[in-house]
Amino acid sequence: MTLYRNLLTPALFALSADRSHGLAHAALRWALPWQVLSAASGLDVVDPRLNTTFAGVELSNPVGLAAGFDKDAELLGSLSALGFGFVCVGSIMPEPRDGNPFPRLVRYAEKESIADSMGVPSRGRAYAVERLRQPRARRVPVFANVGGFSAETIADSLLAVQPHVDAVEISLMCPNLLKAGETFDEVGMLRGVLDRIDGRTASIVVRVPNDTTQLHDRFAELIELCVAAKVGGLKVGGGSRLVERRLGTGMGTLHGRAIFETALANVERAAKFARGRIPIKGNGGISCAADVLAMRRAGAVCVDLYSAFIYQGWTVARDINRELVALFERAAKGDASLPRGIRTPEPEPV
């Protein structure tokens, strides 16, 4: 982390966020150096107290990499070596898409946050499936986020991708594609997807749209539908729309530290609706062990992150997991100085 913060971050942040994103992708296309670095730097933190299960998938630790970084499953050889408990690729779209005009990313470095307006660029489902079918040098659970503009296309992508991953995450809507004043029937679309997949729900994760989390009855209705269909898990975040004139579209979605409290409140509300009947993955502004523990106390069994990967670098999962283990050690010794709740870090099993 020191190398990244002190040497690479100033160089990368001197460039545009889009340019830095492209360079990071180029560097991660070569898996072997990252696998060697992982072994030399101890990026995998092994401790049974970190183990958890989400959507029926056993995870060696609760910290995953969120969808959005590796959209086309091109970087799994590298990303799976960085100590994450799982890696989520996508969004995988049915057909190739160019995405929104550049610039697509804007940094708020003082808040360790990002505004994005990607517009789901994708090489398409066929390309991603071909990548996912290839054997990987290392194995961590892989989730694939799939998107589309109809229940039919989402269901088709889910069924095409499902044999090649551990779980499939459904994106019912990209917030950067919804125009001002438009409404969206996310519950109806989810029903349409579920009707088309013949009960294959145990390894499915439904990403709750950010707008839905602000509508009490709609939020509850979506969760009840997932519970009734025996969906494997929920992803709950806190991203919010904002005006950002530096983006090519003039509008984007805010991610990172600036949305953590909102994401945490949304997870807590989701857990109250779910009442232990479906596991939850928290997302939004997570950057340290205290954040992970707060999410778990709110009701999440695991988390995934993206912005912290950008701001803290390739050791972020290792650093968080080491912090977690250290806190568990202090708790086991009865350290009374720990913040309330840390002495019971493990939630009740779902």
C-alpha positions in Angstrom: 0.0 0.0 0.0 2.9 2.4 0.8 4.4 1.9 -2.7 1.1 2.5 -4.3 0.2 5.5 -2.2 3.6 7.2 -2.4 4.8 6.4 -5.8 2.1 5.2 -8.2 -0.9 7.2 -7.0 0.7 10.6 -7.7 1.7 9.4 -11.2 -1.7 7.8 -12.0 -3.7 10.7 -10.6 -1.8 13.1 -12.7 -3.6 11.5 -15.6 -7.3 11.6 -16.2 -9.3 8.9 -14.4 -10.3 7.3 -17.7 -6.6 7.1 -18.8 -5.5 5.6 -15.4 -8.3 3.1 -15.6 -7.1 2.0 -19.0 -3.5 1.7 -17.8 -4.6 -0.4 -14.8 -6.4 -2.8 -17.1 -3.3 -3.1 -19.3 -1.1 -3.9 -16.3 -3.5 -6.6 -15.0 -3.7 -8.4 -18.4 -0.5 -10.2 -17.4 -1.5 -12.7 -14.7 1.9 -14.2 -13.9 3.5 -11.1 -12.3 0.5 -10.7 -10.0 0.5 -14.3 -9.0 4.2 -14.0 -8.1 3.6 -10.8 -6.2 0.7 -12.4 -4.3 3.0 -15.2 -3.1 5.8 -12.8 -2.2 3.5 -10.3 -0.4 1.1 -12.6 1.3 -1.9 -11.2 -0.3 -4.0 -14.2 0.7 -4.9 -14.0 4.4 -5.9 -17.4 5.7 -7.9 -17.5 8.9 -11.1 -19.5 9.5 -12.6 -16.6 11.3 -12.8 -14.8 7.9 -14.7 -17.6 6.3 -18.4 -17.0 5.3 -21.0 -18.2 2.9 -23.0 -16.1 0.4 -25.6 -17.4 -2.1 -24.5 -20.9 -1.3 -20.9 -20.1 -2.2 -18.2 -20.7 0.5 -15.8 -17.7 0.7 -12.4 -17.7 2.3 -12.9 -14.1 3.4 -15.8 -11.6 3.2 -14.1 -9.0 1.0 -14.8 -9.2 -2.8 -14.2 -7.0 -5.8 -17.4 -5.6 -7.2 -18.6 -5.7 -10.8 -17.5 -2.8 -13.0 -13.7 -3.1 -13.1 -13.4 -6.3 -15.2 -16.4 -5.9 -17.4 -15.6 -8.7 -19.9 -13.9 -11.3 -17.7 -10.5 -10.6 -19.1 -8.5 -10.1 -15.9 -9.4 -13.0 -13.7 -6.0 -14.5 -13.7 -4.6 -11.4 -12.0 -7.6 -10.3 -9.9 -8.1 -13.7 -8.4 -4.5 -13.5 -7.0 -5.1 -10.3 -5.0 -6.6 -11.8 -1.9 -10.2 -11.1 -2.5 -12.8 -13.6 -1.2 -14.5 -13.5 -4.6 -14.4 -11.5 -7.8 -17.4 -10.2 -9.7 -17.1 -9.5 -13.4 -19.4 -7.6 -15.7 -21.9 -6.1 -16.3 -22.1 -8.6 -19.2 -24.5 -7.3 -21.8 -26.2 -9.4 -24.5 -24.5 -7.6 -27.4 -21.4 -5.4 -27.7 -21.9 -1.9 -26.6 -19.7 1.2 -26.8 -21.0 2.8 -23.6 -21.3 6.5 -22.9 -19.1 9.3 -24.4 -15.9 10.2 -22.6 -15.0 11.4 -20.0 -16.7 8.6 -18.0 -15.0 8.9 -14.7 -14.3 11.8 -12.3 -12.3 11.5 -9.1 -13.1 13.2 -5.8 -9.7 12.3 -4.2 -10.3 14.2 -0.9 -13.4 11.9 -0.3 -11.9 8.8 -1.9 -14.9 8.8 -4.2 -15.7 8.6 -7.9 -18.4 9.7 -10.2 -19.0 7.4 -13.2 -21.1 7.4 -16.3 -19.9 4.3 -18.1 -23.1 3.4 -19.8 -22.3 -0.4 -19.5 -19.7 -0.7 -22.2 -19.4 -4.4 -23.1 -17.8 -6.8 -25.6 -21.0 -8.8 -25.4 -22.1 -12.1 -23.8 -20.5 -14.4 -26.3 -17.0 -12.8 -25.7 -17.4 -12.9 -21.9 -18.6 -16.5 -21.8 -15.6 -17.6 -23.9 -13.3 -15.9 -21.3 -15.2 -17.5 -18.4 -14.8 -21.0 -20.0 -11.0 -20.8 -20.0 -9.2 -22.5 -17.1 -7.7 -20.1 -14.5 -4.4 -20.5 -12.8 -5.9 -19.7 -9.4 -9.4 -20.3 -8.2 -11.5 -18.0 -6.1 -15.2 -17.9 -6.5 -16.3 -15.9 -9.5 -19.6 -14.1 -9.7 -20.9 -12.6 -13.0 -23.1 -9.6 -13.2 -25.5 -9.7 -16.2 -27.6 -6.8 -17.5 -30.0 -6.1 -20.3 -33.0 -4.1 -21.4 -35.7 -6.7 -21.0 -36.5 -9.7 -18.8 -35.9 -12.0 -21.8 -32.3 -10.8 -22.5 -31.3 -10.8 -18.9 -32.7 -14.4 -18.5 -30.9 -15.5 -21.6 -27.6 -14.1 -20.3 -28.1 -15.6 -16.9 -28.6 -19.1 -18.4 -25.6 -18.7 -20.7 -23.2 -17.6 -18.0 -24.5 -19.7 -15.1 -22.6 -22.9 -15.9 -19.2 -21.1 -15.9 -19.4 -19.1 -12.6 -20.2 -19.7 -8.9 -23.1 -17.2 -8.9 -24.9 -14.8 -11.2 -25.7 -11.3 -10.1 -28.7 -9.7 -11.9 -28.6 -5.9 -12.7 -32.1 -4.8 -13.3 -31.1 -1.3 -14.4 -28.0 0.8 -15.0 -28.7 4.1 -13.3 -26.6 6.0 -15.9 -29.1 4.9 -18.6 -32.3 6.1 -16.9 -33.3 9.6 -18.2 -34.6 12.3 -15.9 -38.2 11.8 -15.1 -38.3 8.2 -16.3 -39.7 5.4 -14.1 -38.8 1.8 -14.1 -40.7 -1.3 -13.1 -37.8 -3.3 -11.5 -40.2 -5.7 -9.7 -42.0 -6.5 -12.9 -38.7 -7.1 -14.7 -37.5 -9.4 -12.0 -40.7 -11.4 -12.1 -40.2 -11.7 -15.9 -36.6 -13.0 -15.4 -37.7 -15.5 -12.7 -40.5 -16.8 -14.9 -37.9 -17.6 -17.6 -35.2 -19.4 -15.7 -37.1 -22.5 -14.5 -36.4 -22.2 -10.8 -32.6 -21.9 -11.1 -32.5 -19.3 -8.4 -30.2 -20.7 -5.6 -27.0 -19.3 -7.1 -28.6 -16.0 -8.2 -27.9 -12.6 -6.5 -30.3 -9.7 -7.2 -28.7 -6.3 -7.2 -31.3 -3.9 -5.7 -31.4 -0.8 -7.8 -30.2 2.3 -5.9 -33.5 4.1 -6.6 -35.5 1.2 -5.1 -33.8 1.5 -1.8 -35.4 5.0 -1.4 -38.9 3.6 -1.8 -40.0 1.8 1.3 -42.8 -0.3 -0.1 -41.0 -1.0 -3.3 -37.9 -2.1 -1.5 -39.9 -4.4 0.7 -41.8 -5.8 -2.3 -38.7 -6.6 -4.2 -37.2 -8.4 -1.2 -40.4 -10.4 -0.6 -40.3 -11.5 -4.3 -36.7 -12.7 -3.9 -37.5 -14.6 -0.7 -40.5 -16.3 -2.3 -38.5 -17.3 -5.3 -35.7 -18.7 -3.1 -33.1 -16.3 -4.7 -29.6 -17.0 -3.3 -28.8 -13.4 -2.1 -29.2 -9.7 -2.4 -26.7 -7.0 -3.2 -27.5 -3.7 -1.5 -25.6 -0.5 -2.1 -25.9 3.3 -1.8 -24.9 4.9 -5.1 -26.7 8.1 -5.9 -27.2 10.2 -9.0 -25.5 13.5 -9.4 -24.9 16.3 -11.8 -21.2 16.3 -12.9 -20.4 18.6 -15.9 -17.0 17.1 -16.3 -18.6 13.8 -17.4 -19.4 13.3 -21.0 -23.1 12.9 -20.3 -23.1 15.7 -17.6 -24.7 13.2 -15.2 -23.3 10.2 -13.3 -23.5 8.0 -10.2 -21.5 8.7 -7.0 -19.5 5.9 -5.5 -16.9 5.6 -2.7 -16.5 6.9 0.8 -19.0 9.7 0.2 -21.9 7.1 0.1 -20.8 4.7 2.9 -23.4 5.9 5.5 -26.2 5.7 2.9 -25.2 2.2 1.9 -24.9 1.1 5.5 -28.4 2.4 6.3 -29.8 0.6 3.2 -28.2 -2.7 4.3 -29.8 -2.2 7.7 -33.2 -1.6 6.2 -32.8 -4.6 3.8 -32.0 -6.8 6.8 -35.1 -5.7 8.6 -37.2 -6.5 5.6 -35.5 -9.8 5.0 -35.6 -11.0 8.7 -32.8 -13.6 8.1 -34.6 -15.2 5.2 -32.0 -14.3 2.5 -28.3 -13.3 2.8 -27.2 -9.8 1.9 -24.0 -8.4 0.3 -23.2 -4.8 1.2 -21.6 -2.4 -1.2 -20.7 1.3 -1.2 -17.7 3.1 0.2 -16.1 0.2 2.1 -12.4 0.8 2.6 -11.3 -0.7 6.0 -12.1 -3.4 8.5 -14.3 -1.2 10.6 -16.5 -0.7 7.5 -16.8 -4.4 6.9 -17.7 -5.0 10.6 -20.3 -2.2 10.4 -21.8 -3.8 7.3 -21.9 -7.2 9.0 -23.5 -5.8 12.2 -26.1 -4.1 9.9 -26.9 -7.5 8.4 -24.6 -8.2 5.5 -22.6 -11.5 5.4 -20.0 -10.1 3.0 -19.1 -7.0 1.0 -17.7 -6.0 -2.2 -15.7 -2.8 -3.1 -14.4 -1.0 -6.1 -13.4 2.6 -5.3 -11.1 1.5 -2.5 -9.3 -0.7 -5.0 -8.6 2.5 -7.0 -7.5 4.6 -4.1 -5.6 1.9 -2.0 -4.3 -0.4 -4.7 -3.7 -4.1 -5.1 -3.2 -4.8 -1.4 -6.6 -3.5 -0.3 -8.2 -6.9 0.4 -5.1 -8.1 2.2 -5.0 -5.0 4.4 -8.6 -5.2 5.3 -8.4 -8.9 6.1 -5.3 -8.4 8.2 -7.1 -5.7 10.1 -10.1 -8.0 10.7 -7.9 -10.7 12.0 -6.1 -8.3 14.3 -9.4 -7.1 15.7 -10.6 -10.7 16.3 -7.4 -11.3 18.2 -7.9 -8.3 20.4 -11.5 -9.3 20.9 -10.5 -12.8 22.0 -8.2 -11.3 24.6 -11.0 -9.2 26.0 -9.8 -5.8 24.8 -12.3 -3.4 26.3 -11.1 -0.5 24.2 -12.6 -2.0 21.0 -15.6 -0.1 19.6 -19.0 -1.5 20.5 -19.9 -4.5 18.4 -16.4 -5.5 17.3 -16.3 -8.1 20.1 -19.0 -10.0 18.3 -17.9 -9.7 14.6 -19.6 -12.8 13.3 -23.3 -12.4 12.4 -25.8 -15.2 13.0 -25.8 -17.7 10.1 -28.7 -17.2 7.6 
